[in-house]
Amino acid sequence: MTLEVGGMLAAGIVSLGAGLVLAGGRLRAARGAERILVLGPVFEAVALAVFAAEHFTAARDLMGIVPRWLPGPLFWTYFVGVAWVAAAVSFIAWRQVRWSAVLSALLFLIIVVTVSLPGLPKHFHERFFWILTVRETSFAGGAMVLAGSVWPRDGWAGIALVRIGRSIVAVVMIFYAFEHFLFPKFVPGVPLEKPMPAWAPATPLSYLVGMCLLAAGVGLFIPRAVRMAAAGSGTVLLLLTALFYVPIFLMEMQTPAGAVEGLNYVGDTMLFAATVLLAGLGAERTAHGVG
């Protein structure tokens, strides 16, 4: 096992264990769909910790993503890794969540603007370009909802963050749903370029995930359905991560490159699942206004 794979695995396991333990009080106090929504920040932290470890252990490989006009690409690669560690610790410890979530959303949006959008003229007609771009945007939307859900209740900023962020996540879910319907031979959840493994029921699984995303995406626009839509679809995506992507990772561990790719698929899908769960937070704020 390489340092990169070992570091990513260790970061994920430690953050998951710490997150579940420290979220115990909030989990016991939650009722109904809130019980799974409470775990959204935990799974967000796990995915961010995994990617932070990748930034530290494979910095020279990742620094090629940094825009060429930005000096010191190695510094910015480490900087993003530190930012994800800080956010993960904040979400797990449940301290300064408002600011860590706002800054996480801002960093995701900066990545979209500086890394993704400059390629728009060249890749405008490539569907995977749009899949990756809206993925990062949805991650920003989920962090916005988290920030808004813990914002002080004596102002409009929290409500605005929740509504804007949730709308972003909902639109991306609907977009991904149609991707599942139109291209069922690619892996589900976050529809990337990897073909469906031969052992998986490709079309039925893609259609099932697509229908779940479509129903939940629409449900996020209906105030009374927000919690159930987020909790239900988030649970489906978490199960997909555990029962589909973890086995893919285990089967690809024979090679270092395969193991890293497998871990990235686990992290991407878990982060999307967490984003969907986060979109269900703060429902009472948008239903009743400032309170």
WOLINVEN-V107574 format. One record per backbone hydrogen bond with DSSP energy under -0.5 kcal/mol. NH is the residue of the N-H (numbers start at 0). CO is the residue of the C=O. Records with the same first field share a line. If there is no record, write none. Layout:
NH: CO + CO
This chain:
5: 1
6: 2
7: 3
8: 4
9: 5
10: 6
11: 7
12: 8
13: 9
14: 10
15: 11
16: 12
17: 13
18: 14
19: 15
20: 16
21: 17
22: 18
23: 20
26: 22
27: 23
28: 24
29: 25
33: 30
34: 31
35: 32
36: 32
37: 33
38: 35
39: 36
42: 38
43: 39
44: 40
45: 41
46: 42
47: 43
48: 44
49: 45
50: 46
51: 47
52: 48
53: 49
54: 50
55: 51
56: 52
57: 53
60: 57
61: 57
62: 58
63: 60
64: 61
65: 62
69: 66
70: 68
75: 71
76: 72
77: 73
78: 74
79: 75
80: 76
81: 77
82: 78
83: 79
84: 80
85: 81
86: 82
87: 83
88: 84
89: 85
90: 86
91: 87
92: 88
93: 89
94: 89
99: 95
100: 96
101: 97
102: 98
103: 99
104: 100
105: 101
106: 102
107: 103
108: 104
109: 105
110: 106
111: 107
112: 108
113: 109
114: 110
115: 110
116: 111
118: 115
119: 116
122: 118
123: 119
125: 122
126: 124
128: 125
129: 125
130: 126
131: 127
132: 128
133: 129
134: 130
135: 131
136: 132
137: 133
138: 134
139: 135
140: 136
141: 137
142: 138
143: 139
144: 140
145: 141
146: 142
147: 143
148: 144
149: 145 + 146
150: 147
154: 151
159: 155
160: 156
161: 157
162: 158
163: 159
164: 160
165: 161
166: 162
167: 163
168: 164
169: 165
170: 166
171: 167
172: 168
173: 169
174: 170
175: 171
176: 172
177: 173
178: 174
179: 175
180: 176
181: 177
182: 178
185: 182
186: 193
189: 187
190: 188
191: 189
195: 184
199: 196
201: 199
204: 200
205: 201
206: 202
207: 203
208: 204
209: 205
210: 206
211: 207
212: 208
213: 209
214: 210
215: 211
216: 212
217: 213
218: 214
219: 215
220: 217
221: 218
222: 220
224: 221
225: 221 + 222
228: 224
229: 225
230: 226
231: 227
232: 228
233: 229
234: 230
235: 231
236: 232
237: 233
238: 234
239: 235
240: 236
241: 237
242: 238
243: 239
244: 239
245: 240
247: 243
248: 244
249: 245
250: 246
251: 247
252: 249
254: 251
258: 254
259: 255
260: 256
261: 257
262: 258
263: 259
264: 260
265: 261
266: 262
267: 263
268: 264
269: 265
270: 266
271: 267
272: 268
273: 269
274: 270
275: 271
276: 272
277: 273
278: 274
279: 276
280: 277
282: 279
284: 281
285: 281
286: 282
287: 283
288: 284
